Amino acid sequence: MLSYWEKQSLLQYDYIIIGSGIVGLSAAVSLKEREPLARVLVLEREVLPTGASTKNAGFACIGSLTEILADLQAMPAEVVLNLVATRRAGLQLLRRRLGDDRIGYRENGSFELIGEREEWALHRLDEVNRMLEPLFEGQPAFSPASENIATFGFAPANVKALVRNHFEGELHTGKMMRALIDLAIEKGVEIKTGCPVSRFEDLHTGVNVIVPNHVLKEEVVFAARKLLVCTNAFTRQLLPEEDVIPGRGQVLITDPVPGLRFKGIFHLEEGFYYFRELDGRVLMGGGRHLDFAGETSADFSFNDRIQHELEELLRHTILPQQPFTVADRWTGIMAFGNNKQPIVRAYTKNILLGVRMGGMGVAIGSMIGEQLANM
């Protein structure tokens, strides 16, 4: 049973945001930058953001050469160009807003490993550079870097070429989220965790957001002028009709590897595999394409086949003849759909959606939050 005081003073807001990941917190910060006196509430169903915002590999990326070429087979060039531009602008906003030191941003190099099946992509490198020139002040985004194969210690039988991306970096995911949370709180955003929203309703004059309270055995009804839904992979639990499909990502990290010969971030096979150096360790993830059906899941569990393949890649391609041990494993849940475009639109008059980041939440999340605030 809620008290008179709670009903009078603790449930009314100007804006409510569901989801405290990168998009939700970025939207909250952008709203407070526009309306410093607005009351902004972020509701998070778990103790921590649970999808991908705190579980990603920390790639500040715009897309690898083979990924962009794959996108060009599925989408018009102007759409692909706009996607890359959004990633670039989102990363610039993230770095400007939080500062490189606070998020552990570094540029130790970004490379794509090219195997026999991807060698054809090298012949289209100049074409892709020309297409992307307007985004990078005429500078080439990609260049050959195969001289580093031996330097990095990769298996030459499996790695036929390396391509460098000149506009990607890396960051510390934990520091980034800590900085984003701190900035939101500093600006007066209220964040409530352990608040799973069961439903919401647009009353035309405002929005009600309902959260069950199991202690009081009743529903708590929050009210706001506008509601922003930033639940990414879990959107269909609230809006089952939306084209948002969860995609699980498998990740592992090794113990420190003595004499590790590379730094930076690395892509393989259209970005479906990725790895990086982190504190002398190798963080590796991906492999979703090995079992699309099995990884279309919002269940935080391990896929033994994919975890095994990640280890095999480390053993035979990335760290050949170099012993390693796995220190930890985890999974994160991303969101995909029939195309790579994020969903940023009005759902009703007073409810906005900012979901389906397509595995690029680090890159585009800040910009999507900004667009929601503008709307």
Secondary structure by P-SEA (a helix, b strand, c coil): ccccccccccccccbbbccccaaaaaaaaaaaaaccccbbbbbbccccccccccccccccccccaaaaaaaaacccaaaaaaaaaaaaaaaaaaaaacccccccccccbbbbbbcccaaaaaaaaaaaaaaaccccccccccccccccccccccccccccbbbbbcccccccaaaaaaaaaaaaaaabbbbbcccccccccccccbbbbbbbbccccbbbbbbccbbbbccccccccccccccbbbbbbbbbbbccccccccbbbbbcccccbbbbbcccbbbbbbcccccccccccccccccaaaaaaaaaaaaccccccbbbbbcccbbbbbbbccccccccccccccbbbbccccccccccaaaaaaaaaac
